[in-house]
Amino acid sequence: MRGDGPWRAVPSGSPGALRLLAWLLRWLPLWCARWLVLPVTWAWFQHWNHPRACVIRAMRRLEAARPYWAAWSVFRAYGVHLLERHWIFSGRAAPRLVLDPDGKAALDAAVASGRPTVLLGSHAGALELAGVLLGPTGRQIVAVTARDPGAGSLHRLVGDPSARLGAMETIVADGTPGAGLAMLRALRDGKMLGIKADRVLPGSPDADQILVPLLGDPAPLPLGPARLALATGARVVAVSVVRVGTLRYRILSRELSSADPEALVAEYAVAIGDHARAHPDQWFNFHPLWPRDRDALAGVPRTVPMGLREVGRRLARVALWAPTMLGAGLATAALSGAGVPLGALSAALLALVTVLGVLAFLPGLQVFGRVPCRGRSAGVALTFDDGPHPRGTPRILESLAAHDARATFFVLGRQVRAHPELARAIVDAGHEIALHGHDHAVSRGFWRPALAE
């Protein structure tokens, strides 16, 4: 039961599409950006099989009547949550706390006590907003985060929680002694630690995790947060921050009292499960948290199968050309003197931008051109770029010959000119040569005499 962290490998989407969205969200008003996010989250929901399957299986554990559509509501809520998080931490909006004395009672007691407190949250809800919502209480919350390389492009859009969460102080839990000392200092100084304790960090040994029932199915959860809280004598509160409206949030909390780390983690799992049952659309865990889910996904392709991509590609082309032709027609009518409402032009432009964002988010559809291929093979194509090189190429040729394998060498014209004997050796050994360009200098024009030469 090693903590190999499969959740880190799930992609967060096309970097190009996310850069486009970041630009749009920076300039569009909140209400407009919310509408733009919806088709993008729908595209994500349809395209990436593993996150969708994980959430559907979680909805079944939550006994949702229609797990598929319940899972879509999770994706939709997550897209809006990311948008509002971007606005809140960039200072463009302020969240409002919906008063719920019963749900917030345990947290209020911990805040009033002044004792060191560890807030154990999860990826159900938005724990990162707790510091903003509790700011008026005077108790500072330090967010304990983990770096997630698999979500790099997503973090560029909405902000990387391991780097900064608005004005909140953060500690990166990277397993080093420095991170542990920083947590101890924060508790000693009377601060509250906020930790999402529902994922095992990659590389964690078996001794640092435990299988406990979560939503009725055993799941591996880390023991480290519970051990830290008990070792420091801190109060422990299970906390979830759930969205209940536009920029409106409610805090759910439950104090945990177990004196044994394993029992404390089990108690935490029960509390977080109850929070998820109360707000199933806030289950923002798009990864195989349960071992049974990991096994079920072993044979599932990561993205939409090719047959469905062909259907999606054709529909996407229709969706691309419809607003384009509509906008062109309206613009032509406006230039010819006809009275065209500005709202109609704006709607056509918004529709075109939305479709472009969705299509960029789905690179597998290849809407803007296919990758040519022919035939089917159960083998593997070996390719080597940027040679030939006097040190690497001979060793590669020797290894290929030892295994009686053939490869394609995508060579640079500059390198062939410098080492023609190596290019000849590649051909003589029965391999294929293809052109990778003269060099890696970027040509910004469509035609240059020097490039033609």
C-alpha positions in Angstrom: 0.0 0.0 0.0 2.6 2.5 -1.0 1.6 6.2 -1.4 2.4 6.4 -5.1 0.1 9.4 -5.5 -1.7 8.5 -8.7 -3.7 11.7 -8.4 -0.6 13.6 -9.5 -0.7 12.1 -13.0 -4.2 13.3 -14.0 -3.9 16.1 -16.5 -5.8 19.3 -15.9 -6.3 20.2 -19.6 -4.6 21.8 -22.5 -2.1 24.5 -21.4 -3.0 26.6 -24.4 -6.7 26.5 -23.6 -6.0 27.4 -19.9 -3.9 30.4 -21.0 -6.8 31.6 -23.1 -9.2 31.2 -20.2 -6.8 33.0 -17.9 -6.8 36.0 -20.2 -10.6 35.9 -20.6 -11.2 35.5 -16.9 -8.9 38.4 -16.2 -11.0 40.8 -18.2 -14.5 39.5 -18.3 -17.0 40.4 -15.6 -17.8 37.6 -13.1 -21.3 36.8 -14.5 -19.9 36.5 -18.0 -16.9 34.4 -17.0 -19.3 32.0 -15.1 -21.1 31.2 -18.4 -17.8 30.8 -20.2 -16.6 28.3 -17.6 -19.6 26.0 -18.0 -18.9 24.7 -21.5 -15.2 24.2 -20.7 -16.0 22.1 -17.6 -18.5 20.1 -19.7 -15.7 19.5 -22.3 -13.4 18.4 -19.5 -16.1 16.2 -18.1 -16.6 14.5 -21.5 -13.0 14.2 -22.6 -11.1 12.9 -19.6 -12.3 9.5 -18.7 -10.5 8.9 -15.4 -11.6 12.0 -13.5 -15.2 11.5 -14.7 -15.2 7.8 -13.8 -13.7 8.5 -10.3 -16.4 11.1 -9.5 -19.2 8.8 -10.9 -18.1 6.0 -8.6 -18.0 8.5 -5.7 -21.5 9.6 -6.4 -22.6 5.9 -6.3 -21.0 5.7 -2.8 -23.0 8.8 -1.9 -26.1 7.0 -3.2 -26.9 9.7 -5.8 -30.1 8.9 -7.8 -28.4 9.6 -11.1 -24.6 9.2 -10.6 -23.7 10.4 -14.1 -25.5 13.7 -13.8 -24.5 14.1 -10.2 -20.9 13.8 -11.3 -21.5 16.5 -13.9 -22.8 18.8 -11.2 -19.5 18.3 -9.4 -17.5 19.3 -12.4 -19.8 22.3 -12.9 -19.5 23.4 -9.3 -15.7 22.9 -9.4 -15.4 25.2 -12.4 -17.3 27.9 -10.7 -15.4 27.4 -7.5 -12.1 27.9 -9.3 -13.4 31.0 -11.0 -14.5 32.5 -7.7 -11.2 31.5 -6.0 -9.4 33.3 -8.7 -11.5 36.4 -8.1 -11.2 36.2 -4.3 -7.5 35.7 -4.1 -6.8 38.4 -6.7 -8.8 40.9 -4.7 -11.6 41.4 -7.2 -14.4 39.9 -5.0 -15.0 39.1 -1.3 -16.8 36.0 -0.1 -19.7 36.1 2.3 -20.1 33.7 5.2 -23.6 32.3 5.5 -24.3 32.0 9.2 -24.9 28.4 10.4 -24.4 28.3 14.1 -24.9 24.5 14.3 -22.4 23.7 11.6 -19.8 26.3 12.7 -20.1 25.7 16.5 -17.1 23.4 16.8 -14.9 25.8 14.9 -16.1 28.8 16.9 -15.2 27.0 20.1 -11.7 26.2 18.8 -11.2 29.8 17.7 -12.4 31.2 21.0 -10.2 28.8 23.1 -7.0 30.3 21.7 -5.3 26.9 21.9 -3.3 25.5 19.0 -5.7 24.0 16.5 -5.4 21.7 13.5 -8.2 22.0 11.0 -8.5 18.7 9.0 -10.2 19.4 5.7 -10.5 17.5 2.5 -11.0 18.0 -1.2 -14.7 18.1 -0.6 -15.4 21.9 -0.6 -13.0 24.8 -0.4 -10.9 24.7 2.7 -8.5 27.3 1.3 -11.2 29.9 1.8 -11.4 29.3 5.5 -8.6 31.8 6.2 -10.5 34.5 4.3 -13.9 33.8 5.9 -12.3 33.6 9.5 -10.2 36.7 9.0 -12.4 38.9 11.3 -11.9 36.4 14.2 -8.2 37.4 14.5 -7.0 33.8 14.4 -4.6 33.3 11.6 -4.8 30.1 9.5 -1.7 28.7 7.9 -2.4 26.5 4.9 -0.4 23.2 4.7 -0.3 22.3 1.0 1.4 19.9 -1.4 2.9 20.6 -4.8 1.0 19.0 -7.6 2.9 18.9 -10.9 0.0 17.2 -12.6 -2.1 20.4 -12.2 0.6 22.9 -13.3 -1.4 24.4 -16.2 -4.5 24.6 -14.0 -2.6 26.4 -11.2 -1.3 29.0 -13.8 -5.0 29.8 -14.3 -6.3 30.0 -10.8 -3.2 30.3 -8.7 -0.9 27.6 -7.1 -2.0 26.9 -3.5 1.5 25.7 -2.7 2.9 29.1 -3.6 0.2 31.5 -2.3 -3.4 31.6 -1.2 -4.2 35.3 -1.2 -2.7 36.8 2.0 -2.6 33.4 3.8 0.7 32.0 4.9 1.4 28.5 3.4 3.7 25.6 4.3 4.6 23.0 1.6 4.4 19.5 3.1 7.3 18.0 1.2 8.4 15.5 3.9 11.4 17.5 5.0 12.3 18.4 8.6 12.0 22.1 7.7 8.3 21.7 6.8 7.6 19.8 10.1 9.4 22.5 12.1 7.4 25.2 10.4 4.2 23.5 11.4 5.3 23.2 15.0 6.3 26.9 15.1 2.9 27.9 13.7 1.1 25.9 16.4 3.4 27.3 19.1 2.6 30.8 17.9 -1.1 30.2 18.4 -1.9 29.9 14.7 -4.3 27.4 13.2 -3.1 24.8 10.7 -5.4 24.0 7.8 -4.5 20.6 6.2 -6.3 18.6 3.5 -5.9 15.2 5.1 -7.6 12.9 2.5 -4.6 12.1 0.2 -1.4 10.2 0.9 1.7 11.9 -0.4 3.7 10.0 -3.0 6.4 7.8 -1.5 4.8 7.6 1.9 5.6 4.3 3.6 2.9 1.9 4.8 3.6 3.0 8.4 2.5 6.6 7.6 -1.0 5.6 6.3 -4.0 3.6 7.2 -6.9 2.0 5.4 -10.2 3.3 7.0 -13.8 3.2 5.8 -14.7 6.3 3.8 -18.2 6.4 2.4 -18.4 2.7 3.1 -15.3 1.7 1.3 -11.7 1.4 2.6 -9.5 4.2 1.5 -5.8 5.0 2.4 -5.5 8.1 4.5 -2.4 9.7 6.0 -1.5 9.4 9.6 0.8 12.4 9.7 -1.7 15.2 10.4 -3.3 13.2 13.3 0.1 12.4 14.8 1.1 16.1 14.6 -2.1 17.2 16.3 -1.8 14.7 19.1 1.9 15.3 19.7 1.3 19.0 20.1 -1.8 18.8 22.2 -3.7 20.7 19.6 -7.5 20.7 19.2 -8.6 18.9 16.1 -11.6 20.0 14.0 -12.8 18.4 10.8 -13.8 21.3 8.6 -15.4 21.7 5.2 -16.2 25.0 3.4 -19.0 24.6 0.9 -20.3 27.0 -1.7 -24.1 27.7 -1.4 -24.5 30.6 -3.8 -22.5 33.2 -5.8 -19.6 34.1 -3.5 -21.6 32.7 -0.5 -20.1 30.0 1.6 -21.0 27.9 4.6 -18.6 26.3 7.1 -19.3 22.8 8.4 -17.2 21.6 11.4 -17.0 18.8 13.9 -14.5 18.5 16.8 -12.6 15.2 16.9 -11.7 13.8 20.3 -9.9 10.5 19.8 -6.5 10.2 21.5 -5.1 7.5 19.2 -3.9 8.5 15.7 -5.6 5.7 13.9 -8.9 6.2 15.7 -8.6 10.0 15.0 -8.2 9.3 11.3 -11.2 7.0 11.3 -13.2 9.7 13.2 -12.1 12.3 10.6 -13.2 10.0 7.7 -16.7 9.7 9.2 -17.0 13.5 9.6 -15.8 14.3 6.1 -18.1 11.6 4.7 -21.1 13.3 6.5 -20.1 16.6 5.0 -19.9 15.1 1.5 -23.4 13.5 1.9 -24.8 16.9 2.9 -23.2 18.6 -0.2 -22.4 15.9 -2.8 -21.8 18.5 -5.5 -18.7 19.7 -3.6 -16.8 16.4 -3.9 -13.8 17.8 -5.7 -11.7 14.6 -5.7 -11.1 13.7 -9.3 -8.6 11.0 -8.6 -8.7 7.3 -7.7 -8.8 7.7 -3.9 -10.1 4.2 -3.3 -7.9 1.2 -4.3 -11.0 -0.4 -5.9 -11.3 2.7 -8.2 -7.6 2.4 -9.2 -8.1 -1.2 -10.2 -11.3 -0.4 -12.1 -9.5 2.3 -14.1 -6.6 0.1 -15.1 -8.1 -0.8 -18.5 -9.9 2.5 -19.2 -8.3 4.9 -21.8 -7.5 8.2 -20.3 -9.4 10.2 -23.0 -12.4 9.7 -25.2 -12.2 6.6 -27.5 -11.4 7.4 -31.1 -14.8 6.4 -32.4 -16.5 9.0 -30.2 -13.8 11.6 -31.1 -14.8 11.4 -34.7 -18.4 12.2 -33.9 -17.2 15.0 -31.5 -14.9 16.4 -34.2 -17.7 16.8 -36.7 -20.0 18.3 -34.2 -17.3 20.7 -33.1 -16.6 21.9 -36.6 -20.3 22.7 -37.0 -20.2 24.5 -33.6 -17.1 26.4 -34.8 -18.4 27.6 -38.1 -22.0 28.5 -36.9 -21.0 31.5 -34.7 -18.2 32.4 -37.2 -20.6 32.7 -40.1 -23.2 34.4 -37.9 -20.7 37.0 -36.7 -19.4 37.6 -40.3 -23.0 38.1 -41.5 -23.8 40.5 -38.8 -20.6 42.4 -39.3 -21.2 42.6 -43.1 -24.8 43.9 -42.4 -23.5 46.5 -40.0 -20.9 47.7 -42.5 -23.5 48.0 -45.2 -25.5 50.3 -43.1 -28.2 47.9 -41.9 -29.2 48.3 -38.3 -27.6 45.5 -36.3 -27.9 45.6 -32.5 -24.6 45.7 -30.7 -25.9 43.0 -28.4 -26.2 40.5 -31.3 -22.6 41.2 -32.4 -21.4 40.8 -28.8 -23.4 37.5 -28.5 -21.9 36.1 -31.7 -18.4 37.1 -30.6 -18.9 35.5 -27.1 -20.2 32.3 -28.7 -17.1 32.1 -31.0 -14.7 32.7 -28.2 -16.5 30.0 -26.1 -16.3 27.5 -28.9 -12.6 28.2 -29.5 -11.9 27.8 -25.8 -13.7 24.4 -25.7 -12.0 23.2 -28.9 -8.5 24.2 -27.6 -9.4 22.3 -24.3 -9.9 19.2 -26.4 -6.7 18.6 -28.3 -7.7 15.0 -28.9 -10.5 16.0 -31.3 -8.0 17.4 -33.8 -10.6 19.8 -35.0 -8.1 22.0 -36.8 -6.5 19.1 -38.7 -5.8 15.4 -38.3 -2.6 13.8 -37.5 -2.0 11.5 -40.6 -1.7 7.9 -39.8 -2.1 4.6 -41.7 -2.8 1.1 -40.6 -2.7 -0.5 -37.2 0.2 -2.1 -35.3 0.8 -3.7 -32.0 4.5 -2.6 -32.1 6.3 0.5 -30.9 7.8 3.1 -33.2 11.2 4.3 -32.0 12.2 7.9 -33.0 15.3 9.9 -32.2 15.4 13.7 -32.8 18.0 16.4 -33.4 20.9 14.2 -34.5 23.2 13.0 -35.7 25.6 13.5 -32.9 29.1 12.0 -32.7 28.7 10.8 -29.1 25.0 9.7 -29.0 24.3 8.4 -32.5 26.9 5.6 -32.6 25.8 4.3 -29.2 22.1 4.3 -30.3 23.0 2.5 -33.6 24.9 -0.1 -31.6 22.1 -0.7 -29.2 19.5 -1.0 -32.0 21.7 -3.5 -33.9 22.0 -5.6 -30.7 18.3 -5.9 -30.5 17.7 -6.2 -34.3 15.4 -3.1 -34.1 14.7 -0.4 -36.6 14.1 3.3 -35.9 13.4 6.7 -37.5 16.0 9.4 -37.0 14.5 13.0 -37.3 17.7 14.8 -38.1 18.6 18.5 -38.2 20.1 19.7 -41.5 22.8 21.5 -39.6 23.9 18.3 -37.9 23.9 16.3 -41.1 26.1 19.0 -42.7 28.5 18.7 -39.8 28.5 14.9 -39.6 27.5 13.4 -43.0 29.3 10.2 -42.2 26.9 9.5 -39.3 23.8 10.2 -41.5 25.2 7.6 -44.0 25.8 5.2 -41.2 22.1 5.5 -40.1 20.9 4.7 -43.7 23.4 1.9 -44.1 22.1 0.3 -40.9 18.6 0.1 -42.4 17.0 2.9 -40.5 14.8 5.7 -41.8 15.8 9.3 -41.9 13.3 12.2 -41.7 13.8 16.0 -41.5 13.3 17.8 -38.2 14.3 21.1 -39.7 17.6 22.8 -40.4 17.9 23.9 -36.7 15.7 24.8 -33.8 15.5 28.5 -34.6 11.9 29.7 -34.8 10.8 31.0 -38.2 8.2 33.7 -37.6 7.3 34.1 -41.3 5.5 31.7 -43.6 8.2 32.0 -46.2 11.8 33.0 -46.1 14.4 32.7 -48.8 17.0 31.6 -46.3 14.7 28.8 -45.1 14.1 27.7 -48.7 17.8 27.5 -49.3 
